[in-house]
Amino acid sequence: VIDIRKLYGDTEMFTFDPGFTSTASCESAITYIDGDQGVLLHRGYPIDQLAEKSSFMEVSYLLLHGELPSKAELEKFEYTINRHTMVHEQLSTFYRGFRRDAHPMAIMCGVVGALSSFYHDSTDINDPKQRLIASHRLIAKMPTIAAMAYKYSVGQPFLYPRNDLSYAGNFLRMTFGVPAEEYVVDPVVEDAMDKIFILHADHEQNASTSTVRLAGSSGANPFACIAAGIACLWGPAHGGANEAALNMLREIGTVDRIPEYIARAKNKDDPFRLMGFGHRVYKNFDPRAKVLSKAATDVLEKLGINDPVLEVARELEQIALNDSYFIEKKLYPNVDFYSGVILSAIGFPTEMFTVLFALARTVGWVAQWNEMISDPGQKIGRPRQLYTGSAQRDYVSVDKR
Ligand code: ACO
């Protein structure tokens, strides 16, 4: 094998780090993770405290602006977000171009990307005011767009947002309400929804956030960047794992079948993995999974739902946590392991799970994108590569090949 770099006398040094396991791509003051200790802080505040005491609107403000808002600041922020919840009426015709059975994440990629064709007054990334308006628009419109994706899939009419409701309450009504009846938001469901949004709001430089930053580094408009993030989130190794985790738990069905699936996950000849288990950064409990594990029991109990899938999840967790394979590889439940159980209890079909993740993560993406664009030293993201192809050779005409 000829090393082509030697042929050219190329001595330039770079790091070779597939999957970026030990490469920091940026400086950031938004989120801190200690994967060994299982710690997650947003602007210094522990995630369990935020999930228990805060609201998604407050956490959104915190991520965007760096500090918790005063009462007046929070009211103003909520008012601003409320003002932007409507989408352009022409966007509804855009939906009708999708097949009725389209995956809602496919719709999300298209519709969010298309926002840049509707809101020209907030695509100048060099103007901080336009950047803020675009950020507010994205956070505000995401529940409307996500609910419309759901309504389209079930063939029901779209519902306009109602701005007297909370962020979560408004989303629930647009999703599950019908024009003929008054939809009453159940406070248990509203609270669970808000908690799930908080727990998914940001997670530093994960694959989708890095995608948003990379897309944004070229100067692309924020709507296009968030659409790129949504596309990346869709994969089953990332946001799509919540859908895959619940499907897996339902497939297992009963606790007596768990050993069979544990054995499959450990078998290197079988591509099967325990979905909702393992994490690139957490080599301990994902703190979000801890909150959701408790919330799953609370929500199902309060809603009077007896879903056997919760029993399968609990037993699977216990068996895996005591199995040498999972102990040695430090594989613990991640945020996706229990979220599906709660979302299913609320009434969402599995195809909507990743959409909800995207909805909540939008605030993190937007905060990270703003942080990057505001940095005067920001450069276009351009990774290097280790070339392994052929050495230079001469072209051979087609009749001689
Ligand atoms: N089940 C069984 N084995 C696993 C699992 C799993 N869920 N996760 C990792 N492993 C094993 C791998 O086979 C590998 O074994 P090896 O060293 O013998 O080859 C070892 O653990 C390390 O796994 P990697 O894939 O190298 O770890 P990486 O950090 O690249 O991947 C990931 C992390 C993608 C999350 C992985 O654990 C996984 O696929 N989990 C299941 C999908 C999932 O739940 N994704 C959601 C992540 S959280 C989020 O995005 C919100």
Residues whose N, C-alpha, C, O or C-beta is under 5 A from the ligand:
A	BS01	ACO	P236 A237 H238 G239 A241 A265 F272 R273 L274 M275 G276 F277 G278 H279 R280 K329 N334
